[in-house]
Amino acid sequence: MNAGTLSTKFNQTQYSEVEAARELGVTVDQLRTLIRSHIAQTDEDLNHIAVASFHPSDLLVLKILAGQKGHFAPADSAE
């Protein structure tokens, strides 16, 4: 999947943490790391990750951030 595209379900407008990680091709821990390093500004923000819902636009931004060189390998990668 290219960094700027998502294989979203056409009618899905919100994703749970698990669904977001699956859609991005990463583990939940990798999703949390991505959010921690690029999005969350305080420790309190990190406490809300598991209860967050993600919109398709959120996933697109996270997908772009995940594709940055050297960040982390997708869940199905051997790296």
Secondary structure as GFF3:
##gff-version 3
##sequence-region A 1 79
A	DSSP	alpha_helix	17	24	.	.	.	ID=ss1
A	DSSP	alpha_helix	28	38	.	.	.	ID=ss2
A	DSSP	alpha_helix	43	47	.	.	.	ID=ss3
A	DSSP	alpha_helix	56	66	.	.	.	ID=ss4
###
